[in-house]
Amino acid sequence: MGVQTAPVHRRGFISLRGVTKSYKTGAGEVAVLKGVDLDFERGEFVAIIGKSGSGKSTLINMLTGIDRPTAGEVWVGDTPVHTLSEGQMAVWRGRNLGIVFQFFQLLPMLSLVENVMLPMDFCNMYSTRQRRERAMRLLELVDMSEHAHKLPSALSGGQQQRVAIARALANDPPVIVADEPTGNLDSKTAEAVFALFQQLTAQGKTLIMVTHDSSLAQRAGRTVLIADGEIVNEYVARALPTLTHQQMLHATRRLKPMHFPAGATILQEDTHGDHFFIVTGGTANVFLRRPGASDVMVASYGPGQYFGEIEALRGGKWRATIRAAPDTPVDVVALDRETFVQLLAESDATRQIIEQVVQSRLAENVASRL
């Protein structure tokens, strides 16, 4: 049972493949997105984070069809969004996407209930009576029904954002996209908005949120980190969180994906080791050899956990045998020793954490062999 090339990830409910976006400037062409591959599954709550200028808003614009990729494909369900004309895009977006903006964008001369009815009017969905009834139900959902006939100017920022969420739900879209939805809100109101998003995903909506609030992002079902127009491997970010975004991106570029069938040996004790491994799928079991006795399993590592740090840091032979669990295959990404050592040299915090893990695991190895 040998090593195989990692299988291509199946296309998700929302899928970006090779998405590039470039803009022409006076200084030449600038690439904002660089061959992005990304999937979102139905019912996921995903937070997209990245520094200013990293490309996260451009990425959102690709998903919503507000902007077009220079190259690559964007699929939502069975719809190739990148091929739609402007007219087709407007109709498709109105029926399939709910968009929540940072600055609310409620029409100031319409009442709250009229603002919520507007997407239904545009897409000619529901009867006139049903539109008003539905708008009132949605305002009730966000605790704003008592203000239904007020103008937006009479509301606080948090209240306007709640109405904007109700408007995004007007046509019952399967996907909600929120661009910095809590950026102008106080912490208590931001928490309430986040709780509403969690409620929507529990009901089966796919919710994609761009945010600068790392504490909120960590509570989403999954976090996507973008740096310099590229997607950072999420398992690198989970395993080595104290690296800078640029260091994570450098590591991502150097990763080698590997796949092992259920029960296969990933590493064999006493053979040469020179890579650092991060589990991305399945469970990897750690076995130690004991004199005059059978191997003993001492640990199991799942997605986001790592092994091989001792040999990658110090060199030499593997000090344990690692096997895929007997009932499930294992996917890992491997980082060569040179890159691993370089990253530790550039990040004191990461080096200290890895050295602590090394000392702890060496002590466990000694104890387990007794």
N, C-alpha and C positions, 0 to 999 in steps of 0.2 A: 504494500500500500504506500505509494510514493506521493510526493508533493505535486499538486496540480496548480495551474494558473487559476486565480480567483474568478468565479463566474461573474459575468456581467450582471449588475443589479437590474432586476426587472423594472420596467417603467412604472412609476407610481401613478396615483390618481392625477397628480400634477407633476409634470416632468419637463425639465430643461435639459437640452442636450447640445453641448458645444456652443453655448450662447456667448457670443462676443458682441460688444457694443463699443464703437469708436466714434469720436467726434472730431471734426476738422476745426482746427484753431489757426490763429495767425502763425503759431510756432510749428504747425504741422498736425498730423493726426495723433490723437490721444486715445489710447485704449482704456476704457473704464471697467469693462468686464472682459475677462480673458479665458474663453473656452469653458464656461461654467457648466458642470453636470450636477443636477440636483433633483431630488425626488421628494414629494410630499404625499403621504398616504391619506386616504379619506378618514376624516374624524381626528386628524392630528392637530395639536396646538403647538406651533413652532415659532420660536422667537429668533429673529435675525439680528445679530449684533455686529458691530464693527465701528472703527473710528470714523470721524468725519472725513469724507472723501474716499472711503474704502470701496464704495460702489453699491452700498445696500439700498439706497433709494432708487438707483438705476435698475437694480435687480427687481425691485417691486414693480417698477414701471414696465418691465418685460412681462411680468406675471399678469398684470392688469390690462395690457395692450395699450397703455397710455403712450408707450414708446415702442419702437420696433428694433429687434436685434439686427446688427450688421451682418451677422452670420449665426447659424444655429437654429434650433427648433424649440418652440414652447407649446406644450400640449396640456390642456385641461380636460380630463376625461378623454373622449374621442375627438375633441375639437383641436385642430392645428391652429392655434391662435395667431401664429406668425404669418399665416396666409390670408387672414380675413381682410376684406376691404374696410374702409373707414365706416361705411354704412352698416356692414355686417358686424363690425366690431362693437358699435354703439348698441345695437340690439342684443348681441350676445352678452356684452358686459352688464347690461341692465337686468338681464334675466338670471345670470349665473354668478355675478360677483356683488358683494356688498363692500363698499370701500369706506373706511373711517379715516378721516384726515386729522392731522395735528391741530389745525386751526378751525375745525368743525365745518366751515363752509355752508352754514345754513343760510338760506335766502332771507335777508333782513325784513322784507316787506310781507312775508308770508307767516301765518301763525305756525305754531309747532305742528299741529295736526296736518296742516296743508303742506309743510315741509316733508313730513313722513309720507303723505299721499303722492308726492311728486314722482317718485320712481314708478309707481303703479300707473299713473297717468301716462308717463312717457312710453312705457312698454305695453300700454293698453291691456293691463291685467286686472281682472276682477271688474265687477260692475261698480257704478258710482257709489251706490250705497255700501257695497262690500268694502270699497277702498276706505271709506271713512270709518267703518266699523273695525277694519283691520288696523288702521292707523291708531285708533284709540286703544286697541288691545296691545299693540306694540309699545305705546307710551306707558301703558299700565305695567308692562313687563319691566321697563326701566324706571319705574316709580315717578313718572312725569305726567300722568294722565290729568292730574288736577290743574296743570298749567297748559293744557292743550290749546287754549285759544289765545295765549299770550304770544307776543313777538319775541324773537331771540334776544333782543336787546334788554329784555326784562329779566334775563337769566344770568346766573353765574357761569363761569367757564365749565365747571363740572357738570352742571345741568345741561348746558349746550352739548357737551360731549355725549351725555346719555341720549339726548334726542338724535344726535348724529348716528349713534349705534342703532336706534330704532329705525331710522331711515335706511340704514344699510341692510336691515332685515326685511324691508318692505315687500320685496318680491320673493321671499323665502329662498335666497340663493344658497347653493351648497358650500360656497367659499366666502369667507370674510377676510379681507385684507386691511390691516390697520397700520398706518404709517405714523410712528411716534404718538400713539393715541393718548399717552399720559404725560407727554412732554410739558404741557401747560397746566397741569393739575397739581394740587397739593397731595401729600402722601396718602391722606385718608381717602380722598376721592379717587386717586389712582388705584388704591386697593379695591375699592368698590367696582371700578371698571374692570379690573383684572378678574375679580370674582365672577362678573357677568360673562366674560370671555370663557372662563372655565365651564360655566353653566351651558353655554352654547356648544362647546365641543362635546360635553357630556350628552347633548342632544343629537350629535352626529355631524355638526358643522366642522368643516376644515378651517382652521383659523391661523393666519400667518401674520405675525406682528413684528414690525421693525421697532426696536427700542434702544435707547441709550442707557436704560436702567438695568444694570447687570443683576441686581437682586431680584427683579421681576422676571428677567429672562431665565434665570436658573430654575424658576418654578414652572416654566412651561414644560410641555412634554418632551421637547427636544430643542436644543439650541444650535443654530447655524452661525458660524463665525466667518465673516468675509474680511479679507485683508488684501489690499492692492489689487482688487478686482478678481480675486481667486477665492475659492472655498477652502477653508482650513479643515483638514480631516477632524471630524468630531471626536474621534477616539484619542487623537493626539492632544486635543484640548482638554479632554477629561483626565488623561493620564499625567499630563505635564502642564497643569494649569498656571504655574508660575512663570512660564516662558512668555516673552512678549508676543504680540500677534505676528510680527514679522518673523520671529524665531519659529513659531508654530508653522507658519507658511513654508519656511525653508525646510523644516522637517517633513511636511506634507509632500513637498516636491521630491523628496529622497526616499519615500516609502516604497517598499516592495510588497504587494499583496500576495498572500499564500493561502492555500486551501488544503485541509487535511480531512480525509474520510473519518467516520466514527471509529474510534479505537486505534487510529494510526499513531505512530511515534513521531512526535514533532522534533524533539531533541533527545539524543542518547547520551547518558552520563559517560564521562571520560573521553568524549570526542571533542574536537576543537570547536570553540565557540567565539564568534566575533560579531554577533548582532543583538540588538535590543528588540523585543517583541511586545506588541500590544494586541490583546484579544479584541476582535471586532464582532465575533459571533460564536455562539456555542460555549462550551466549557473545557478548559485545559486542566488536566490533573497532574500534580507533581508527585513523583515517586523517588524515594531514596533507597539505595542499596544498603542492606545491613549484613555484616559478616555472619555467615552460616545461617541466614534466614532469608525469607522471601522479601521482595521489595515492599515498602510500606508507603501508602499514599499519605502525604502530609499537608497538602493544600490543594485548592481548586481556584482557578481564576476565570472570571467571566468578562463580558464586554467592558472595555475601559480600564481593565487591570493589565498588568505587565509582568514579564519575566525576562531573564537573561541579563538583568542589569549588573550582576556581579561580574560576569565574564566580559561584558561590554566595557565595564569600567576598569577592570583589573587585568583582563586578558586571561589566557589559559584555557583549560578544558571545562566542559559543562560539569557542574557539581550535582546535577540531578537529571532524571529522565522526565520529560514532559510528554504526555499522551493526550490525544483527544478523548473525551468521555466516550464510553462504549456505546452510548445510544444516540449520539449526535455528532455531526461533523463540526469542525472548528475552522474559523477564518481568523487570520492574524495579519498584521502589517509589520514588516521588519525594517529596522533602521540600522544601517551599517555603523560599525564601531567608530569610524572616523567622524561621522556627522554627530553621533551621540556624544562623544567626548568634546567635540567643538561646542555643542550647545551647553554642556555643563560648564565649560570654561567661560562662556558668555553670560551665564545666569547663576549667580551665587546662591540664590534661593533654591533653584532646582537642584544644584549640586548637593546642597546640604540635605535636602529631602531624600535624594537618591542614596547618599552615603548612610543616612539613618536607616533606610530600608535594607541596604546591604548588610549593615551590622546586625540588624534584627533577624534577617533571614539566615545569615551564617550561624548565629546562635541557635536558631531553631533547627538547622541542619545537624549541628553537633548533638543537640539533645535528642533528636529523633533517631539517631543512629545507635544510641546506647541500648 
